[in-house]
Amino acid sequence: MLNIVSIIVGLFAALLMLPGLVPPFGWMNWIMLPIAGVGLILGLLSHSNGGRNFNIVIIAIGIARLWIGGGIF
């Protein structure tokens, strides 16, 4: 059950991340990271690895986008 909740939280974070990939909206990744972190914690508590791995990918893409944009753009 926690794995499904983790995937749902990860999908919500991914929806916030998509506009954050566009340069003027890079700041949205700062909002997405804590949400994906909650999904990661839920994924760690579940017995399956799918939600955990999905949230790790979302967090990695968000951090990479922030790094490329200098933290803001």
C-alpha positions as CSV (number, residue, x, y, z in Angstrom):
1,M,0.0,0.0,0.0
2,L,2.8,2.4,0.8
3,N,4.4,1.7,-2.5
4,I,1.2,2.9,-4.3
5,V,1.1,6.0,-2.2
6,S,4.8,6.7,-2.9
7,I,4.2,6.4,-6.7
8,I,1.2,8.7,-6.5
9,V,3.3,11.3,-4.5
10,G,6.1,10.8,-7.1
11,L,3.6,11.4,-10.0
12,F,2.5,14.7,-8.3
13,A,6.1,15.7,-7.9
14,A,6.8,14.8,-11.6
15,L,3.9,17.0,-12.6
16,L,5.4,19.9,-10.7
17,M,8.8,19.1,-12.2
18,L,7.7,19.3,-15.8
19,P,7.1,23.1,-15.9
20,G,10.3,23.5,-13.8
21,L,12.3,22.2,-16.8
22,V,11.5,25.4,-18.7
23,P,14.1,28.0,-17.8
24,P,11.8,30.7,-16.3
25,F,10.2,28.2,-14.0
26,G,13.2,26.5,-12.6
27,W,12.3,27.7,-9.1
28,M,9.5,25.2,-9.2
29,N,12.0,22.4,-8.6
30,W,12.6,23.8,-5.1
31,I,8.9,23.1,-4.4
32,M,9.1,19.7,-6.0
33,L,12.1,18.4,-4.1
34,P,10.5,18.1,-0.6
35,I,7.4,16.5,-2.1
36,A,9.5,13.9,-3.9
37,G,11.4,13.5,-0.6
38,V,8.2,12.5,1.2
39,G,7.5,10.0,-1.6
40,L,11.0,8.6,-1.2
41,I,10.5,8.1,2.5
42,L,7.2,6.4,1.9
43,G,8.9,4.2,-0.7
44,L,11.6,3.3,1.8
45,L,9.0,2.2,4.2
46,S,7.3,-0.1,1.7
47,H,8.4,-3.6,0.8
48,S,8.6,-2.9,-2.9
49,N,11.3,-0.8,-4.6
50,G,9.2,0.7,-7.4
51,G,8.1,3.9,-5.6
52,R,11.5,4.4,-4.1
53,N,13.3,4.1,-7.4
54,F,10.8,6.4,-9.1
55,N,11.2,9.1,-6.6
56,I,15.0,8.8,-6.7
57,V,14.8,9.4,-10.4
58,I,12.5,12.4,-10.0
59,I,14.8,13.9,-7.3
60,A,17.9,13.3,-9.4
61,I,16.4,15.1,-12.5
62,G,15.2,18.0,-10.3
63,I,18.6,18.4,-8.7
64,A,20.4,18.2,-12.1
65,R,18.0,20.8,-13.5
66,L,18.7,23.1,-10.5
67,W,22.4,22.6,-10.9
68,I,22.4,23.4,-14.6
69,G,20.3,26.6,-13.9
70,G,22.4,27.8,-11.0
71,G,19.7,27.1,-8.4
72,I,17.1,29.6,-9.7
73,F,16.7,29.4,-13.4
